[in-house]
């Protein structure tokens, strides 16, 4: 692991790091905020998964999480959203696929299967590195994210209920197998057999028997992607049918941007902290 930068913030350290990823077959960059309470012992870990076109830096610069994370004693880990590099295949003019758009799946189709293994990266390789290099209590983990990252957070939590104590999302893509901006990526990463897509679709996972104790979702009602890409009511229906508690907050006037995310970031941090004690 290489340290790219560290900055003191609210008594803690905001760092940016890189490492050679065997899972993604390229160098990967990620950010970690460690509060000063870590000097007294390991702290809970909260994973934040970012959305389309983002890197680790978007939430680090605009998410406004550090002040409260410092007060609550939460380590916040922010991975990148895809593999990157000259040898990594992508579509230069397609912001919904490839670089910045890994969709937190393990690709099975050539030529993407070698690098686009973000599901395994976020659930296996990076957690092992975090456990090894940082004062993290891996028995107390939560996960949240935005849009594509909200999709990632919901699906990963549903597939790992024994690992995560809490899961939430901002404007998640709850049914990516049918949404216009994600279905083409699923076809390219996972092939034409739509039954294979269900393992990375929050609604389908719940329908197929996956369970998690409860979820929190915030969604802006002025979000331009709401009706065609996000459709949180589909996940609400799936959770209701399965008996999974879901707090879905439809926020009047808010859009899809980090102005929305930063407004409700503290609510999510407190919600996770209550479940990570």
ZAMARGU-4260 file (C-alpha; in steps of 0.2 Angstrom, whole numbers, plus 5000, padded with zeros to 4 digits):
<rodrens>
0) 5000/5000/5000 | 5006/5017/4995 | 5001/5033/5004 | 4997/5047/4992 | 4991/5060/5004
5) 4986/5063/5022 | 4977/5078/5029 | 4972/5082/5047 | 4953/5085/5048 | 4943/5087/5064
10) 4957/5079/5074 | 4957/5064/5063 | 4967/5059/5047 | 4959/5059/5029 | 4971/5049/5019
15) 4971/5043/5001 | 4980/5027/4996 | 4984/5015/4982 | 4989/4997/4980 | 4992/4984/4966
20) 4975/4975/4966 | 4976/4957/4961 | 4957/4956/4960 | 4956/4970/4947 | 4973/4967/4939
25) 4978/4986/4940 | 4982/4999/4953 | 4967/5004/4964 | 4965/5020/4974 | 4954/5023/4989
30) 4951/5035/5003 | 4950/5032/5022 | 4946/5044/5036 | 4952/5038/5053 | 4946/5048/5068
35) 4957/5052/5083 | 4948/5040/5094 | 4958/5026/5085 | 4972/5030/5096 | 4962/5021/5110
40) 4958/5006/5100 | 4949/4999/5084 | 4934/5009/5078 | 4919/5004/5068 | 4920/5004/5049
45) 4908/5012/5037 | 4910/5009/5018 | 4904/5022/5006 | 4901/5017/4988 | 4900/5031/4975
50) 4890/5032/4959 | 4892/5033/4941 | 4907/5044/4935 | 4914/5046/4952 | 4930/5041/4960
55) 4935/5040/4979 | 4937/5059/4979 | 4919/5065/4975 | 4912/5061/4992 | 4929/5065/5001
60) 4927/5083/4994 | 4909/5086/4994 | 4900/5073/5006 | 4904/5083/5022 | 4905/5067/5032
65) 4921/5070/5042 | 4915/5082/5056 | 4902/5070/5062 | 4912/5054/5058 | 4925/5062/5070
70) 4913/5065/5084 | 4905/5047/5082 | 4921/5038/5080 | 4918/5031/5063 | 4931/5025/5051
75) 4925/5029/5033 | 4931/5020/5018 | 4928/5026/5001 | 4934/5015/4987 | 4935/5019/4968
80) 4920/5014/4957 | 4930/5004/4944 | 4947/4998/4938 | 4957/5011/4929 | 4972/5011/4918
85) 4978/5011/4900 | 4976/4992/4899 | 4958/4992/4906 | 4945/4991/4892 | 4931/5004/4893
90) 4920/5015/4881 | 4928/5032/4881 | 4911/5041/4877 | 4900/5031/4888 | 4898/5037/4906
95) 4887/5023/4910 | 4899/5009/4907 | 4917/5005/4910 | 4928/5018/4919 | 4919/5025/4933
100) 4905/5013/4931 | 4910/4996/4938 | 4892/4993/4945 | 4900/4983/4959 | 4898/4966/4950
105) 4911/4953/4945 | 4911/4953/4926 | 4910/4936/4917 | 4911/4942/4899 | 4927/4946/4889
110) 4936/4957/4888 | 4929/4964/4905 | 4931/4949/4916 | 4949/4951/4919 | 4948/4969/4927
115) 4929/4972/4931 | 4928/4963/4947 | 4922/4976/4959 | 4911/4965/4969 | 4925/4954/4974
120) 4937/4969/4977 | 4925/4978/4988 | 4919/4962/4998 | 4936/4953/4999 | 4952/4961/4994
125) 4950/4979/5000 | 4942/4973/5017 | 4957/4962/5020 | 4969/4977/5017 | 4959/4988/5028
130) 4959/4975/5042 | 4978/4974/5040 | 4983/4992/5038 | 4971/5002/5048 | 4964/5002/5066
135) 4947/4995/5060 | 4935/4984/5070 | 4929/4972/5056 | 4916/4965/5068 | 4907/4982/5067
140) 4904/4986/5049 | 4891/4996/5040 | 4889/5001/5021 | 4880/5015/5012 | 4881/5023/4995
145) 4874/5034/4981 | 4865/5029/4965 | 4876/5015/4957 | 4884/5015/4974 | 4867/5013/4983
150) 4864/4998/4972 | 4881/4991/4977 | 4877/4994/4996 | 4860/4986/4996 | 4866/4971/4986
155) 4882/4968/4996 | 4872/4970/5012 | 4859/4957/5006 | 4872/4945/5001 | 4883/4948/5017
160) 4870/4950/5032 | 4883/4941/5044 | 4896/4955/5040 | 4886/4971/5040 | 4876/4978/5054
165) 4869/4992/5045 | 4865/4997/5027 | 4858/5013/5019 | 4858/5022/5003 | 4855/5039/4994
170) 4845/5038/4978 | 4850/5019/4974 | 4847/5010/4958 | 4836/4997/4966 | 4832/4986/4951
175) 4847/4989/4939 | 4842/4974/4928 | 4828/4983/4921 | 4833/5002/4922 | 4838/5010/4906
180) 4855/5016/4912 | 4861/5000/4920 | 4854/4986/4909 | 4866/4989/4895 | 4881/4988/4907
185) 4874/4971/4914 | 4873/4964/4897 | 4891/4968/4893 | 4898/4963/4910 | 4887/4948/4914
190) 4881/4942/4897 | 4863/4939/4890 | 4857/4927/4903 | 4846/4938/4914 | 4845/4925/4928
195) 4864/4929/4931 | 4859/4947/4934 | 4848/4943/4949 | 4863/4941/4960 | 4867/4960/4958
200) 4849/4967/4959 | 4842/4972/4976 | 4824/4969/4972 | 4828/4952/4964 | 4839/4947/4979
205) 4825/4950/4991 | 4812/4941/4980 | 4824/4926/4979 | 4825/4925/4998 | 4840/4937/5003
210) 4836/4946/5020 | 4844/4960/5030 | 4837/4967/5047 | 4832/4985/5040 | 4836/4998/5027
215) 4837/5017/5026 | 4835/5026/5010 | 4834/5044/5006 | 4828/5050/4989 | 4825/5067/4981
220) 4808/5070/4973 | 4816/5082/4961 | 4829/5069/4955 | 4829/5068/4936 | 4833/5050/4936
225) 4819/5045/4949 | 4806/5038/4937 | 4816/5029/4925 | 4832/5024/4933 | 4830/5023/4952
230) 4811/5019/4956 | 4813/5016/4975 | 4795/5011/4976 | 4800/4994/4968 | 4812/4990/4983
235) 4799/4996/4995 | 4786/4984/4988 | 4799/4970/4988 | 4804/4974/5006 | 4786/4975/5012
240) 4782/4958/5004 | 4797/4950/5013 | 4794/4959/5030 | 4810/4969/5029 | 4809/4986/5038
245) 4813/5000/5026 | 4813/5019/5030 | 4811/5027/5014 | 4812/5046/5015 | 4806/5055/4999
250) 4814/5073/5000 | 4804/5087/4992 | 4814/5098/4980 | 4830/5088/4981 | 4840/5082/4966
255) 4853/5068/4963 | 4868/5079/4967 | 4880/5080/4982 | 4870/5095/4988 | 4857/5082/4992
260) 4869/5069/4999 | 4878/5081/5010 | 4861/5088/5017 | 4856/5071/5024 | 4874/5064/5027
265) 4873/5067/5046 | 4856/5057/5047 | 4864/5042/5039 | 4880/5043/5049 | 4870/5044/5065
270) 4859/5030/5059 | 4874/5019/5056 | 4883/5024/5072 | 4868/5018/5083 | 4869/5001/5075
275) 4888/4999/5076 | 4890/5002/5095
</rodrens>
